[in-house]
């Protein structure tokens, strides 16, 4: 069971029905389009001081170098990673927004604890705002 302290609840907001903080769930559904992309992000965030080449990421992820390169470039375009400006082509976890680092750390924890739920969130179709609003008013029977 995951315990949300008052300080983490204040930072991350309420915990969704899925057991995942709502801010983390929102980050996941906004930024992550595949498990491979999530794995790449979590790998680089686990060692933010390290510069990663495509080949080094591939050695851990084991998909394909071209696919890894695509995922790295997607994460750069989202402001989650930074590409080296000079020298060999390397990438580093360096989010443009400070609030992103703790969200990614919480996402890493959620992925360890609730892997299937995270995968479901990645691949489930997005719920429209109207559906979410309507679902809030559904009556539920006690079991």
C-alpha positions as CSV (number, residue, x, y, z in Angstrom):
1,X,0.0,0.0,0.0
2,X,1.3,3.4,-0.9
3,X,1.1,6.1,1.8
4,X,0.8,9.7,0.6
5,X,2.2,12.1,3.2
6,X,0.7,15.5,3.6
7,X,3.7,17.1,1.9
8,X,3.7,14.8,-1.1
9,X,-0.1,15.2,-1.4
10,X,0.3,18.9,-1.3
11,X,2.9,18.7,-4.1
12,X,1.3,16.0,-6.2
13,X,-2.4,16.5,-5.5
14,X,-4.9,13.9,-4.8
15,X,-4.4,10.2,-5.5
16,X,-6.6,9.0,-8.4
17,X,-8.8,5.9,-8.1
18,X,-6.0,4.0,-9.8
19,X,-3.7,4.6,-6.8
20,X,-1.5,6.9,-8.8
21,X,-1.3,10.6,-7.9
22,X,-3.5,12.6,-10.3
23,X,-0.6,14.9,-11.3
24,X,1.5,11.9,-12.2
25,X,-1.4,10.3,-14.1
26,X,-1.9,13.6,-16.0
27,X,1.9,13.8,-16.8
28,X,1.8,10.3,-18.0
29,X,-1.2,10.7,-20.3
30,X,0.1,14.0,-21.6
31,X,3.8,13.1,-22.3
32,X,4.1,9.3,-22.6
33,X,2.9,7.5,-25.7
34,X,4.6,4.1,-25.3
35,X,6.2,1.8,-22.8
36,X,9.5,2.2,-24.7
37,X,9.3,6.0,-24.3
38,X,8.6,5.6,-20.6
39,X,11.5,3.2,-20.2
40,X,13.9,5.6,-21.9
41,X,12.7,8.5,-19.8
42,X,13.0,6.6,-16.5
43,X,16.5,5.3,-17.5
44,X,17.8,8.7,-18.1
45,X,16.1,10.2,-15.1
46,X,17.7,7.5,-12.9
47,X,21.2,9.1,-13.7
48,X,20.5,12.7,-14.5
49,X,24.2,13.6,-14.3
50,X,25.1,11.1,-17.0
51,X,25.3,11.7,-20.8
52,X,23.7,8.8,-22.7
53,X,24.5,7.9,-26.2
54,X,21.9,6.1,-28.4
55,X,23.9,2.9,-28.2
56,X,24.2,3.1,-24.4
57,X,20.4,3.5,-24.1
58,X,19.9,0.7,-26.6
59,X,22.1,-1.6,-24.5
60,X,19.6,-1.3,-21.6
61,X,16.3,-0.9,-23.4
62,X,17.0,-3.6,-26.1
63,X,14.5,-2.4,-28.7
64,X,16.3,-1.0,-31.8
65,X,18.8,1.8,-32.1
66,X,16.6,3.7,-34.5
67,X,13.6,3.4,-32.3
68,X,15.6,4.5,-29.2
69,X,16.8,7.5,-31.2
70,X,13.3,8.4,-32.1
71,X,12.1,8.1,-28.4
72,X,15.1,10.3,-27.3
73,X,14.3,12.9,-29.8
74,X,10.6,12.9,-28.8
75,X,11.5,13.5,-25.2
76,X,13.9,16.3,-26.2
77,X,11.1,18.0,-28.2
78,X,8.9,17.8,-25.1
79,X,11.5,19.5,-22.9
80,X,12.2,16.4,-20.8
81,X,15.7,15.7,-22.1
82,X,18.5,17.8,-23.4
83,X,20.7,16.9,-26.4
84,X,24.4,17.7,-26.2
85,X,25.1,20.9,-28.2
86,X,28.7,19.9,-29.1
87,X,30.7,16.8,-29.3
88,X,29.3,13.3,-29.7
89,X,25.5,12.9,-29.8
90,X,24.4,12.3,-26.3
91,X,21.3,13.0,-24.2
92,X,20.7,13.9,-20.6
93,X,17.7,14.1,-18.3
94,X,17.2,17.9,-18.0
95,X,13.5,18.9,-17.9
96,X,12.9,22.6,-18.8
97,X,10.4,22.9,-15.9
98,X,11.6,22.3,-12.3
99,X,8.3,20.7,-11.3
100,X,8.9,17.8,-13.8
101,X,11.7,16.1,-11.9
102,X,9.6,15.1,-8.8
103,X,6.8,14.0,-11.1
104,X,9.1,11.7,-13.0
105,X,10.4,10.4,-9.7
106,X,6.9,9.6,-8.6
107,X,6.2,8.1,-12.0
108,X,9.2,5.8,-11.6
109,X,7.8,4.7,-8.2
110,X,4.4,4.1,-9.6
111,X,5.8,2.1,-12.5
112,X,7.6,-0.2,-10.0
113,X,4.5,-0.6,-7.8
114,X,1.7,-0.6,-10.4
115,X,3.3,-1.6,-13.7
116,X,0.2,-3.0,-15.3
117,X,-1.9,0.1,-14.4
118,X,0.8,2.4,-15.9
119,X,0.8,0.4,-19.1
120,X,-3.0,0.5,-19.2
121,X,-2.9,4.3,-18.8
122,X,-0.4,4.6,-21.7
123,X,-2.5,2.5,-24.1
124,X,-6.1,3.3,-23.1
125,X,-8.0,5.8,-25.2
126,X,-8.2,9.2,-23.6
127,X,-11.4,10.0,-21.7
128,X,-13.1,13.2,-22.8
129,X,-13.8,15.9,-20.3
130,X,-17.5,15.4,-20.9
131,X,-17.2,11.7,-20.0
132,X,-15.3,12.4,-16.9
133,X,-17.9,15.0,-15.8
134,X,-20.7,12.5,-16.5
135,X,-18.9,9.7,-14.6
136,X,-18.7,11.9,-11.5
137,X,-22.5,11.8,-11.3
138,X,-23.0,8.1,-11.7
139,X,-24.6,6.4,-8.8
140,X,-22.7,3.5,-7.5
141,X,-24.2,0.6,-5.5
142,X,-22.5,-0.5,-2.4
143,X,-21.5,-4.2,-2.6
